[in-house]
Amino acid sequence: MSEEDRYPSEVKGEGKDWLLCGLKRSGDRLEEYLEINDVSHPEKIKEDELPEEEEPKVKKIDKRAIDDEYLSGKWELTVSPEEVDDVWENIKRLISEGKIWGGQVTTRWIREKRDMDEHRIRVYTPNYLDEEDVLRVGNLLKDECSIEEQISYKPDIYNILQVYSEEGEDMKLPKEIRYTV
């Protein structure tokens, strides 16, 4: 059974923290995803195309992301153990349909090892500066996966620069969250 065919609630093997879907082939799938969803190619974004941003520190981070060609980001969700398999199945379906680029989910093993009440799911987009696509994916998750609570999106460059809750406040950023739906 391949990793993409497994359910998070069934993975109890030591050392298996996350199940992945679409991420191992994300580079191969990028062009198709961009075309299907009319997304701006991350490698073709130029500094003069940055969205208007009033906060200079955010603009500086965006410039760095463009320079480093590191524009991916992720929606972060928490899901109960009772719902995780159904939500993950819907996410895998959306990935196979090309509507979502890729995702990952914590396994039962790591959830129990870390004594977490809920599973974590991350759903990635290739270009966080393409706000239309980011919000489309966030709304798709809420609609197709029956997510009722607010979900948050974080650019991966924030992790590289170690922008977390405390640091975000210190940098006068809206914490580490870029978008919410």
MODELLER restraints for C-alpha pairs under 7 A, 6 or more apart:
rsr = mdl.restraints
at = mdl.atoms
rsr.add(forms.Gaussian(group=physical.xy_distance, feature=features.Distance(at['CA:3:A'], at['CA:19:A']), mean=6.47, stdev=0.5))
rsr.add(forms.Gaussian(group=physical.xy_distance, feature=features.Distance(at['CA:4:A'], at['CA:20:A']), mean=6.53, stdev=0.5))
rsr.add(forms.Gaussian(group=physical.xy_distance, feature=features.Distance(at['CA:4:A'], at['CA:21:A']), mean=5.66, stdev=0.5))
rsr.add(forms.Gaussian(group=physical.xy_distance, feature=features.Distance(at['CA:7:A'], at['CA:85:A']), mean=5.67, stdev=0.5))
rsr.add(forms.Gaussian(group=physical.xy_distance, feature=features.Distance(at['CA:8:A'], at['CA:19:A']), mean=6.90, stdev=0.5))
rsr.add(forms.Gaussian(group=physical.xy_distance, feature=features.Distance(at['CA:8:A'], at['CA:84:A']), mean=6.99, stdev=0.5))
rsr.add(forms.Gaussian(group=physical.xy_distance, feature=features.Distance(at['CA:8:A'], at['CA:85:A']), mean=6.20, stdev=0.5))
rsr.add(forms.Gaussian(group=physical.xy_distance, feature=features.Distance(at['CA:8:A'], at['CA:105:A']), mean=6.90, stdev=0.5))
rsr.add(forms.Gaussian(group=physical.xy_distance, feature=features.Distance(at['CA:8:A'], at['CA:106:A']), mean=6.60, stdev=0.5))
rsr.add(forms.Gaussian(group=physical.xy_distance, feature=features.Distance(at['CA:8:A'], at['CA:107:A']), mean=4.52, stdev=0.5))
rsr.add(forms.Gaussian(group=physical.xy_distance, feature=features.Distance(at['CA:8:A'], at['CA:108:A']), mean=5.86, stdev=0.5))
rsr.add(forms.Gaussian(group=physical.xy_distance, feature=features.Distance(at['CA:9:A'], at['CA:81:A']), mean=6.81, stdev=0.5))
rsr.add(forms.Gaussian(group=physical.xy_distance, feature=features.Distance(at['CA:9:A'], at['CA:85:A']), mean=6.57, stdev=0.5))
rsr.add(forms.Gaussian(group=physical.xy_distance, feature=features.Distance(at['CA:9:A'], at['CA:107:A']), mean=6.25, stdev=0.5))
rsr.add(forms.Gaussian(group=physical.xy_distance, feature=features.Distance(at['CA:9:A'], at['CA:108:A']), mean=4.94, stdev=0.5))
rsr.add(forms.Gaussian(group=physical.xy_distance, feature=features.Distance(at['CA:10:A'], at['CA:108:A']), mean=6.59, stdev=0.5))
rsr.add(forms.Gaussian(group=physical.xy_distance, feature=features.Distance(at['CA:11:A'], at['CA:107:A']), mean=5.60, stdev=0.5))
rsr.add(forms.Gaussian(group=physical.xy_distance, feature=features.Distance(at['CA:11:A'], at['CA:108:A']), mean=5.59, stdev=0.5))
rsr.add(forms.Gaussian(group=physical.xy_distance, feature=features.Distance(at['CA:11:A'], at['CA:109:A']), mean=6.11, stdev=0.5))
rsr.add(forms.Gaussian(group=physical.xy_distance, feature=features.Distance(at['CA:12:A'], at['CA:108:A']), mean=5.74, stdev=0.5))
rsr.add(forms.Gaussian(group=physical.xy_distance, feature=features.Distance(at['CA:12:A'], at['CA:109:A']), mean=4.41, stdev=0.5))
rsr.add(forms.Gaussian(group=physical.xy_distance, feature=features.Distance(at['CA:13:A'], at['CA:109:A']), mean=6.27, stdev=0.5))
rsr.add(forms.Gaussian(group=physical.xy_distance, feature=features.Distance(at['CA:14:A'], at['CA:109:A']), mean=6.48, stdev=0.5))
rsr.add(forms.Gaussian(group=physical.xy_distance, feature=features.Distance(at['CA:16:A'], at['CA:107:A']), mean=6.94, stdev=0.5))
rsr.add(forms.Gaussian(group=physical.xy_distance, feature=features.Distance(at['CA:16:A'], at['CA:109:A']), mean=6.83, stdev=0.5))
rsr.add(forms.Gaussian(group=physical.xy_distance, feature=features.Distance(at['CA:17:A'], at['CA:106:A']), mean=5.72, stdev=0.5))
rsr.add(forms.Gaussian(group=physical.xy_distance, feature=features.Distance(at['CA:17:A'], at['CA:107:A']), mean=5.58, stdev=0.5))
rsr.add(forms.Gaussian(group=physical.xy_distance, feature=features.Distance(at['CA:17:A'], at['CA:109:A']), mean=6.77, stdev=0.5))
rsr.add(forms.Gaussian(group=physical.xy_distance, feature=features.Distance(at['CA:17:A'], at['CA:110:A']), mean=5.08, stdev=0.5))
rsr.add(forms.Gaussian(group=physical.xy_distance, feature=features.Distance(at['CA:18:A'], at['CA:104:A']), mean=6.24, stdev=0.5))
rsr.add(forms.Gaussian(group=physical.xy_distance, feature=features.Distance(at['CA:18:A'], at['CA:105:A']), mean=5.34, stdev=0.5))
rsr.add(forms.Gaussian(group=physical.xy_distance, feature=features.Distance(at['CA:18:A'], at['CA:106:A']), mean=4.43, stdev=0.5))
rsr.add(forms.Gaussian(group=physical.xy_distance, feature=features.Distance(at['CA:18:A'], at['CA:107:A']), mean=5.46, stdev=0.5))
rsr.add(forms.Gaussian(group=physical.xy_distance, feature=features.Distance(at['CA:19:A'], at['CA:104:A']), mean=5.46, stdev=0.5))
rsr.add(forms.Gaussian(group=physical.xy_distance, feature=features.Distance(at['CA:19:A'], at['CA:105:A']), mean=5.35, stdev=0.5))
rsr.add(forms.Gaussian(group=physical.xy_distance, feature=features.Distance(at['CA:19:A'], at['CA:106:A']), mean=6.42, stdev=0.5))
rsr.add(forms.Gaussian(group=physical.xy_distance, feature=features.Distance(at['CA:19:A'], at['CA:107:A']), mean=6.63, stdev=0.5))
rsr.add(forms.Gaussian(group=physical.xy_distance, feature=features.Distance(at['CA:20:A'], at['CA:103:A']), mean=5.99, stdev=0.5))
rsr.add(forms.Gaussian(group=physical.xy_distance, feature=features.Distance(at['CA:20:A'], at['CA:104:A']), mean=4.41, stdev=0.5))
rsr.add(forms.Gaussian(group=physical.xy_distance, feature=features.Distance(at['CA:20:A'], at['CA:105:A']), mean=6.76, stdev=0.5))
rsr.add(forms.Gaussian(group=physical.xy_distance, feature=features.Distance(at['CA:21:A'], at['CA:92:A']), mean=6.45, stdev=0.5))
rsr.add(forms.Gaussian(group=physical.xy_distance, feature=features.Distance(at['CA:21:A'], at['CA:102:A']), mean=5.71, stdev=0.5))
rsr.add(forms.Gaussian(group=physical.xy_distance, feature=features.Distance(at['CA:21:A'], at['CA:103:A']), mean=5.36, stdev=0.5))
rsr.add(forms.Gaussian(group=physical.xy_distance, feature=features.Distance(at['CA:21:A'], at['CA:104:A']), mean=6.15, stdev=0.5))
rsr.add(forms.Gaussian(group=physical.xy_distance, feature=features.Distance(at['CA:22:A'], at['CA:95:A']), mean=6.66, stdev=0.5))
rsr.add(forms.Gaussian(group=physical.xy_distance, feature=features.Distance(at['CA:22:A'], at['CA:101:A']), mean=6.56, stdev=0.5))
rsr.add(forms.Gaussian(group=physical.xy_distance, feature=features.Distance(at['CA:22:A'], at['CA:102:A']), mean=4.43, stdev=0.5))
rsr.add(forms.Gaussian(group=physical.xy_distance, feature=features.Distance(at['CA:22:A'], at['CA:103:A']), mean=6.53, stdev=0.5))
rsr.add(forms.Gaussian(group=physical.xy_distance, feature=features.Distance(at['CA:23:A'], at['CA:102:A']), mean=5.17, stdev=0.5))
rsr.add(forms.Gaussian(group=physical.xy_distance, feature=features.Distance(at['CA:23:A'], at['CA:103:A']), mean=6.58, stdev=0.5))
rsr.add(forms.Gaussian(group=physical.xy_distance, feature=features.Distance(at['CA:26:A'], at['CA:101:A']), mean=6.99, stdev=0.5))
rsr.add(forms.Gaussian(group=physical.xy_distance, feature=features.Distance(at['CA:26:A'], at['CA:102:A']), mean=6.89, stdev=0.5))
rsr.add(forms.Gaussian(group=physical.xy_distance, feature=features.Distance(at['CA:33:A'], at['CA:98:A']), mean=5.81, stdev=0.5))
rsr.add(forms.Gaussian(group=physical.xy_distance, feature=features.Distance(at['CA:33:A'], at['CA:101:A']), mean=6.42, stdev=0.5))
rsr.add(forms.Gaussian(group=physical.xy_distance, feature=features.Distance(at['CA:34:A'], at['CA:40:A']), mean=6.85, stdev=0.5))
rsr.add(forms.Gaussian(group=physical.xy_distance, feature=features.Distance(at['CA:34:A'], at['CA:41:A']), mean=6.67, stdev=0.5))
rsr.add(forms.Gaussian(group=physical.xy_distance, feature=features.Distance(at['CA:39:A'], at['CA:130:A']), mean=6.73, stdev=0.5))
rsr.add(forms.Gaussian(group=physical.xy_distance, feature=features.Distance(at['CA:39:A'], at['CA:133:A']), mean=6.36, stdev=0.5))
rsr.add(forms.Gaussian(group=physical.xy_distance, feature=features.Distance(at['CA:40:A'], at['CA:130:A']), mean=6.34, stdev=0.5))
rsr.add(forms.Gaussian(group=physical.xy_distance, feature=features.Distance(at['CA:42:A'], at['CA:69:A']), mean=6.77, stdev=0.5))
rsr.add(forms.Gaussian(group=physical.xy_distance, feature=features.Distance(at['CA:42:A'], at['CA:71:A']), mean=6.15, stdev=0.5))
rsr.add(forms.Gaussian(group=physical.xy_distance, feature=features.Distance(at['CA:42:A'], at['CA:126:A']), mean=6.76, stdev=0.5))
rsr.add(forms.Gaussian(group=physical.xy_distance, feature=features.Distance(at['CA:42:A'], at['CA:127:A']), mean=5.42, stdev=0.5))
rsr.add(forms.Gaussian(group=physical.xy_distance, feature=features.Distance(at['CA:43:A'], at['CA:69:A']), mean=5.98, stdev=0.5))
rsr.add(forms.Gaussian(group=physical.xy_distance, feature=features.Distance(at['CA:45:A'], at['CA:66:A']), mean=6.68, stdev=0.5))
rsr.add(forms.Gaussian(group=physical.xy_distance, feature=features.Distance(at['CA:46:A'], at['CA:66:A']), mean=6.82, stdev=0.5))
rsr.add(forms.Gaussian(group=physical.xy_distance, feature=features.Distance(at['CA:47:A'], at['CA:63:A']), mean=6.09, stdev=0.5))
rsr.add(forms.Gaussian(group=physical.xy_distance, feature=features.Distance(at['CA:47:A'], at['CA:66:A']), mean=6.86, stdev=0.5))
rsr.add(forms.Gaussian(group=physical.xy_distance, feature=features.Distance(at['CA:53:A'], at['CA:59:A']), mean=6.06, stdev=0.5))
rsr.add(forms.Gaussian(group=physical.xy_distance, feature=features.Distance(at['CA:58:A'], at['CA:173:A']), mean=6.92, stdev=0.5))
rsr.add(forms.Gaussian(group=physical.xy_distance, feature=features.Distance(at['CA:65:A'], at['CA:71:A']), mean=5.70, stdev=0.5))
rsr.add(forms.Gaussian(group=physical.xy_distance, feature=features.Distance(at['CA:65:A'], at['CA:157:A']), mean=6.15, stdev=0.5))
rsr.add(forms.Gaussian(group=physical.xy_distance, feature=features.Distance(at['CA:70:A'], at['CA:157:A']), mean=6.42, stdev=0.5))
rsr.add(forms.Gaussian(group=physical.xy_distance, feature=features.Distance(at['CA:71:A'], at['CA:126:A']), mean=6.19, stdev=0.5))
rsr.add(forms.Gaussian(group=physical.xy_distance, feature=features.Distance(at['CA:71:A'], at['CA:127:A']), mean=4.75, stdev=0.5))
rsr.add(forms.Gaussian(group=physical.xy_distance, feature=features.Distance(at['CA:71:A'], at['CA:128:A']), mean=5.68, stdev=0.5))
rsr.add(forms.Gaussian(group=physical.xy_distance, feature=features.Distance(at['CA:71:A'], at['CA:155:A']), mean=6.98, stdev=0.5))
rsr.add(forms.Gaussian(group=physical.xy_distance, feature=features.Distance(at['CA:72:A'], at['CA:124:A']), mean=6.86, stdev=0.5))
rsr.add(forms.Gaussian(group=physical.xy_distance, feature=features.Distance(at['CA:72:A'], at['CA:125:A']), mean=5.62, stdev=0.5))
rsr.add(forms.Gaussian(group=physical.xy_distance, feature=features.Distance(at['CA:72:A'], at['CA:126:A']), mean=4.21, stdev=0.5))
rsr.add(forms.Gaussian(group=physical.xy_distance, feature=features.Distance(at['CA:72:A'], at['CA:127:A']), mean=4.95, stdev=0.5))
rsr.add(forms.Gaussian(group=physical.xy_distance, feature=features.Distance(at['CA:72:A'], at['CA:128:A']), mean=5.78, stdev=0.5))
rsr.add(forms.Gaussian(group=physical.xy_distance, feature=features.Distance(at['CA:72:A'], at['CA:155:A']), mean=6.15, stdev=0.5))
rsr.add(forms.Gaussian(group=physical.xy_distance, feature=features.Distance(at['CA:72:A'], at['CA:156:A']), mean=5.76, stdev=0.5))
rsr.add(forms.Gaussian(group=physical.xy_distance, feature=features.Distance(at['CA:73:A'], at['CA:124:A']), mean=5.56, stdev=0.5))
rsr.add(forms.Gaussian(group=physical.xy_distance, feature=features.Distance(at['CA:73:A'], at['CA:125:A']), mean=5.56, stdev=0.5))
rsr.add(forms.Gaussian(group=physical.xy_distance, feature=features.Distance(at['CA:73:A'], at['CA:126:A']), mean=6.63, stdev=0.5))
rsr.add(forms.Gaussian(group=physical.xy_distance, feature=features.Distance(at['CA:73:A'], at['CA:127:A']), mean=6.94, stdev=0.5))
rsr.add(forms.Gaussian(group=physical.xy_distance, feature=features.Distance(at['CA:73:A'], at['CA:128:A']), mean=5.68, stdev=0.5))
rsr.add(forms.Gaussian(group=physical.xy_distance, feature=features.Distance(at['CA:73:A'], at['CA:154:A']), mean=5.59, stdev=0.5))
rsr.add(forms.Gaussian(group=physical.xy_distance, feature=features.Distance(at['CA:73:A'], at['CA:155:A']), mean=3.91, stdev=0.5))
rsr.add(forms.Gaussian(group=physical.xy_distance, feature=features.Distance(at['CA:73:A'], at['CA:156:A']), mean=4.71, stdev=0.5))
rsr.add(forms.Gaussian(group=physical.xy_distance, feature=features.Distance(at['CA:74:A'], at['CA:122:A']), mean=5.83, stdev=0.5))
rsr.add(forms.Gaussian(group=physical.xy_distance, feature=features.Distance(at['CA:74:A'], at['CA:123:A']), mean=5.17, stdev=0.5))
rsr.add(forms.Gaussian(group=physical.xy_distance, feature=features.Distance(at['CA:74:A'], at['CA:124:A']), mean=4.19, stdev=0.5))
rsr.add(forms.Gaussian(group=physical.xy_distance, feature=features.Distance(at['CA:74:A'], at['CA:125:A']), mean=6.08, stdev=0.5))
rsr.add(forms.Gaussian(group=physical.xy_distance, feature=features.Distance(at['CA:74:A'], at['CA:153:A']), mean=5.44, stdev=0.5))
rsr.add(forms.Gaussian(group=physical.xy_distance, feature=features.Distance(at['CA:74:A'], at['CA:154:A']), mean=5.53, stdev=0.5))
rsr.add(forms.Gaussian(group=physical.xy_distance, feature=features.Distance(at['CA:74:A'], at['CA:155:A']), mean=6.37, stdev=0.5))
rsr.add(forms.Gaussian(group=physical.xy_distance, feature=features.Distance(at['CA:75:A'], at['CA:122:A']), mean=5.48, stdev=0.5))
rsr.add(forms.Gaussian(group=physical.xy_distance, feature=features.Distance(at['CA:75:A'], at['CA:123:A']), mean=5.05, stdev=0.5))
rsr.add(forms.Gaussian(group=physical.xy_distance, feature=features.Distance(at['CA:75:A'], at['CA:124:A']), mean=6.40, stdev=0.5))
rsr.add(forms.Gaussian(group=physical.xy_distance, feature=features.Distance(at['CA:75:A'], at['CA:138:A']), mean=6.83, stdev=0.5))
rsr.add(forms.Gaussian(group=physical.xy_distance, feature=features.Distance(at['CA:75:A'], at['CA:151:A']), mean=6.89, stdev=0.5))
rsr.add(forms.Gaussian(group=physical.xy_distance, feature=features.Distance(at['CA:75:A'], at['CA:152:A']), mean=5.65, stdev=0.5))
rsr.add(forms.Gaussian(group=physical.xy_distance, feature=features.Distance(at['CA:75:A'], at['CA:153:A']), mean=4.29, stdev=0.5))
rsr.add(forms.Gaussian(group=physical.xy_distance, feature=features.Distance(at['CA:75:A'], at['CA:154:A']), mean=6.60, stdev=0.5))
rsr.add(forms.Gaussian(group=physical.xy_distance, feature=features.Distance(at['CA:76:A'], at['CA:121:A']), mean=5.82, stdev=0.5))
rsr.add(forms.Gaussian(group=physical.xy_distance, feature=features.Distance(at['CA:76:A'], at['CA:122:A']), mean=4.72, stdev=0.5))
rsr.add(forms.Gaussian(group=physical.xy_distance, feature=features.Distance(at['CA:76:A'], at['CA:123:A']), mean=6.71, stdev=0.5))
rsr.add(forms.Gaussian(group=physical.xy_distance, feature=features.Distance(at['CA:76:A'], at['CA:151:A']), mean=6.46, stdev=0.5))
rsr.add(forms.Gaussian(group=physical.xy_distance, feature=features.Distance(at['CA:76:A'], at['CA:152:A']), mean=5.78, stdev=0.5))
rsr.add(forms.Gaussian(group=physical.xy_distance, feature=features.Distance(at['CA:76:A'], at['CA:153:A']), mean=6.21, stdev=0.5))
rsr.add(forms.Gaussian(group=physical.xy_distance, feature=features.Distance(at['CA:77:A'], at['CA:120:A']), mean=5.78, stdev=0.5))
rsr.add(forms.Gaussian(group=physical.xy_distance, feature=features.Distance(at['CA:77:A'], at['CA:121:A']), mean=5.10, stdev=0.5))
rsr.add(forms.Gaussian(group=physical.xy_distance, feature=features.Distance(at['CA:77:A'], at['CA:122:A']), mean=6.42, stdev=0.5))
rsr.add(forms.Gaussian(group=physical.xy_distance, feature=features.Distance(at['CA:77:A'], at['CA:151:A']), mean=6.02, stdev=0.5))
rsr.add(forms.Gaussian(group=physical.xy_distance, feature=features.Distance(at['CA:78:A'], at['CA:118:A']), mean=5.94, stdev=0.5))
rsr.add(forms.Gaussian(group=physical.xy_distance, feature=features.Distance(at['CA:78:A'], at['CA:119:A']), mean=5.54, stdev=0.5))
rsr.add(forms.Gaussian(group=physical.xy_distance, feature=features.Distance(at['CA:78:A'], at['CA:120:A']), mean=4.73, stdev=0.5))
rsr.add(forms.Gaussian(group=physical.xy_distance, feature=features.Distance(at['CA:78:A'], at['CA:121:A']), mean=6.23, stdev=0.5))
rsr.add(forms.Gaussian(group=physical.xy_distance, feature=features.Distance(at['CA:79:A'], at['CA:118:A']), mean=5.40, stdev=0.5))
rsr.add(forms.Gaussian(group=physical.xy_distance, feature=features.Distance(at['CA:79:A'], at['CA:119:A']), mean=5.16, stdev=0.5))
rsr.add(forms.Gaussian(group=physical.xy_distance, feature=features.Distance(at['CA:79:A'], at['CA:120:A']), mean=6.46, stdev=0.5))
rsr.add(forms.Gaussian(group=physical.xy_distance, feature=features.Distance(at['CA:80:A'], at['CA:118:A']), mean=4.68, stdev=0.5))
rsr.add(forms.Gaussian(group=physical.xy_distance, feature=features.Distance(at['CA:80:A'], at['CA:119:A']), mean=6.10, stdev=0.5))
rsr.add(forms.Gaussian(group=physical.xy_distance, feature=features.Distance(at['CA:81:A'], at['CA:118:A']), mean=6.01, stdev=0.5))
rsr.add(forms.Gaussian(group=physical.xy_distance, feature=features.Distance(at['CA:81:A'], at['CA:119:A']), mean=6.42, stdev=0.5))
rsr.add(forms.Gaussian(group=physical.xy_distance, feature=features.Distance(at['CA:84:A'], at['CA:119:A']), mean=6.87, stdev=0.5))
rsr.add(forms.Gaussian(group=physical.xy_distance, feature=features.Distance(at['CA:87:A'], at['CA:145:A']), mean=5.37, stdev=0.5))
rsr.add(forms.Gaussian(group=physical.xy_distance, feature=features.Distance(at['CA:90:A'], at['CA:144:A']), mean=6.85, stdev=0.5))
rsr.add(forms.Gaussian(group=physical.xy_distance, feature=features.Distance(at['CA:90:A'], at['CA:145:A']), mean=6.11, stdev=0.5))
rsr.add(forms.Gaussian(group=physical.xy_distance, feature=features.Distance(at['CA:94:A'], at['CA:100:A']), mean=5.62, stdev=0.5))
rsr.add(forms.Gaussian(group=physical.xy_distance, feature=features.Distance(at['CA:95:A'], at['CA:101:A']), mean=5.88, stdev=0.5))
rsr.add(forms.Gaussian(group=physical.xy_distance, feature=features.Distance(at['CA:95:A'], at['CA:102:A']), mean=6.12, stdev=0.5))
rsr.add(forms.Gaussian(group=physical.xy_distance, feature=features.Distance(at['CA:100:A'], at['CA:137:A']), mean=6.66, stdev=0.5))
rsr.add(forms.Gaussian(group=physical.xy_distance, feature=features.Distance(at['CA:101:A'], at['CA:124:A']), mean=6.08, stdev=0.5))
rsr.add(forms.Gaussian(group=physical.xy_distance, feature=features.Distance(at['CA:101:A'], at['CA:125:A']), mean=5.88, stdev=0.5))
rsr.add(forms.Gaussian(group=physical.xy_distance, feature=features.Distance(at['CA:102:A'], at['CA:123:A']), mean=5.90, stdev=0.5))
rsr.add(forms.Gaussian(group=physical.xy_distance, feature=features.Distance(at['CA:102:A'], at['CA:124:A']), mean=5.38, stdev=0.5))
rsr.add(forms.Gaussian(group=physical.xy_distance, feature=features.Distance(at['CA:103:A'], at['CA:122:A']), mean=5.42, stdev=0.5))
rsr.add(forms.Gaussian(group=physical.xy_distance, feature=features.Distance(at['CA:103:A'], at['CA:123:A']), mean=4.27, stdev=0.5))
rsr.add(forms.Gaussian(group=physical.xy_distance, feature=features.Distance(at['CA:103:A'], at['CA:124:A']), mean=5.84, stdev=0.5))
rsr.add(forms.Gaussian(group=physical.xy_distance, feature=features.Distance(at['CA:104:A'], at['CA:121:A']), mean=5.71, stdev=0.5))
rsr.add(forms.Gaussian(group=physical.xy_distance, feature=features.Distance(at['CA:104:A'], at['CA:122:A']), mean=5.34, stdev=0.5))
rsr.add(forms.Gaussian(group=physical.xy_distance, feature=features.Distance(at['CA:104:A'], at['CA:123:A']), mean=6.67, stdev=0.5))
rsr.add(forms.Gaussian(group=physical.xy_distance, feature=features.Distance(at['CA:105:A'], at['CA:119:A']), mean=6.97, stdev=0.5))
rsr.add(forms.Gaussian(group=physical.xy_distance, feature=features.Distance(at['CA:105:A'], at['CA:120:A']), mean=5.72, stdev=0.5))
rsr.add(forms.Gaussian(group=physical.xy_distance, feature=features.Distance(at['CA:105:A'], at['CA:121:A']), mean=4.38, stdev=0.5))
rsr.add(forms.Gaussian(group=physical.xy_distance, feature=features.Distance(at['CA:105:A'], at['CA:122:A']), mean=6.49, stdev=0.5))
rsr.add(forms.Gaussian(group=physical.xy_distance, feature=features.Distance(at['CA:106:A'], at['CA:119:A']), mean=5.58, stdev=0.5))
rsr.add(forms.Gaussian(group=physical.xy_distance, feature=features.Distance(at['CA:106:A'], at['CA:120:A']), mean=5.49, stdev=0.5))
rsr.add(forms.Gaussian(group=physical.xy_distance, feature=features.Distance(at['CA:106:A'], at['CA:121:A']), mean=6.62, stdev=0.5))
rsr.add(forms.Gaussian(group=physical.xy_distance, feature=features.Distance(at['CA:111:A'], at['CA:119:A']), mean=6.40, stdev=0.5))
rsr.add(forms.Gaussian(group=physical.xy_distance, feature=features.Distance(at['CA:125:A'], at['CA:134:A']), mean=6.54, stdev=0.5))
rsr.add(forms.Gaussian(group=physical.xy_distance, feature=features.Distance(at['CA:128:A'], at['CA:134:A']), mean=6.32, stdev=0.5))
rsr.add(forms.Gaussian(group=physical.xy_distance, feature=features.Distance(at['CA:128:A'], at['CA:155:A']), mean=6.10, stdev=0.5))
rsr.add(forms.Gaussian(group=physical.xy_distance, feature=features.Distance(at['CA:138:A'], at['CA:181:A']), mean=6.35, stdev=0.5))
rsr.add(forms.Gaussian(group=physical.xy_distance, feature=features.Distance(at['CA:139:A'], at['CA:181:A']), mean=6.69, stdev=0.5))
rsr.add(forms.Gaussian(group=physical.xy_distance, feature=features.Distance(at['CA:141:A'], at['CA:147:A']), mean=6.84, stdev=0.5))
rsr.add(forms.Gaussian(group=physical.xy_distance, feature=features.Distance(at['CA:142:A'], at['CA:148:A']), mean=6.53, stdev=0.5))
rsr.add(forms.Gaussian(group=physical.xy_distance, feature=features.Distance(at['CA:150:A'], at['CA:180:A']), mean=6.64, stdev=0.5))
rsr.add(forms.Gaussian(group=physical.xy_distance, feature=features.Distance(at['CA:150:A'], at['CA:181:A']), mean=5.55, stdev=0.5))
rsr.add(forms.Gaussian(group=physical.xy_distance, feature=features.Distance(at['CA:151:A'], at['CA:180:A']), mean=5.60, stdev=0.5))
rsr.add(forms.Gaussian(group=physical.xy_distance, feature=features.Distance(at['CA:151:A'], at['CA:181:A']), mean=5.65, stdev=0.5))
rsr.add(forms.Gaussian(group=physical.xy_distance, feature=features.Distance(at['CA:152:A'], at['CA:177:A']), mean=6.14, stdev=0.5))
rsr.add(forms.Gaussian(group=physical.xy_distance, feature=features.Distance(at['CA:152:A'], at['CA:179:A']), mean=5.87, stdev=0.5))
rsr.add(forms.Gaussian(group=physical.xy_distance, feature=features.Distance(at['CA:152:A'], at['CA:180:A']), mean=4.52, stdev=0.5))
rsr.add(forms.Gaussian(group=physical.xy_distance, feature=features.Distance(at['CA:152:A'], at['CA:181:A']), mean=6.86, stdev=0.5))
rsr.add(forms.Gaussian(group=physical.xy_distance, feature=features.Distance(at['CA:153:A'], at['CA:177:A']), mean=5.66, stdev=0.5))
rsr.add(forms.Gaussian(group=physical.xy_distance, feature=features.Distance(at['CA:153:A'], at['CA:178:A']), mean=5.65, stdev=0.5))
rsr.add(forms.Gaussian(group=physical.xy_distance, feature=features.Distance(at['CA:153:A'], at['CA:179:A']), mean=5.04, stdev=0.5))
rsr.add(forms.Gaussian(group=physical.xy_distance, feature=features.Distance(at['CA:153:A'], at['CA:180:A']), mean=6.14, stdev=0.5))
rsr.add(forms.Gaussian(group=physical.xy_distance, feature=features.Distance(at['CA:154:A'], at['CA:176:A']), mean=6.21, stdev=0.5))
rsr.add(forms.Gaussian(group=physical.xy_distance, feature=features.Distance(at['CA:154:A'], at['CA:177:A']), mean=5.04, stdev=0.5))
rsr.add(forms.Gaussian(group=physical.xy_distance, feature=features.Distance(at['CA:154:A'], at['CA:178:A']), mean=5.47, stdev=0.5))
rsr.add(forms.Gaussian(group=physical.xy_distance, feature=features.Distance(at['CA:155:A'], at['CA:178:A']), mean=7.00, stdev=0.5))
rsr.add(forms.Gaussian(group=physical.xy_distance, feature=features.Distance(at['CA:158:A'], at['CA:176:A']), mean=6.84, stdev=0.5))
rsr.add(forms.Gaussian(group=physical.xy_distance, feature=features.Distance(at['CA:163:A'], at['CA:176:A']), mean=5.94, stdev=0.5))
rsr.add(forms.Gaussian(group=physical.xy_distance, feature=features.Distance(at['CA:164:A'], at['CA:175:A']), mean=6.52, stdev=0.5))
rsr.add(forms.Gaussian(group=physical.xy_distance, feature=features.Distance(at['CA:164:A'], at['CA:176:A']), mean=5.20, stdev=0.5))
rsr.add(forms.Gaussian(group=physical.xy_distance, feature=features.Distance(at['CA:165:A'], at['CA:175:A']), mean=4.82, stdev=0.5))
rsr.add(forms.Gaussian(group=physical.xy_distance, feature=features.Distance(at['CA:165:A'], at['CA:176:A']), mean=5.64, stdev=0.5))
rsr.add(forms.Gaussian(group=physical.xy_distance, feature=features.Distance(at['CA:168:A'], at['CA:174:A']), mean=6.29, stdev=0.5))
rsr.add(forms.Gaussian(group=physical.xy_distance, feature=features.Distance(at['CA:168:A'], at['CA:175:A']), mean=4.05, stdev=0.5))
rsr.add(forms.Gaussian(group=physical.xy_distance, feature=features.Distance(at['CA:168:A'], at['CA:176:A']), mean=5.64, stdev=0.5))
rsr.add(forms.Gaussian(group=physical.xy_distance, feature=features.Distance(at['CA:169:A'], at['CA:175:A']), mean=5.49, stdev=0.5))
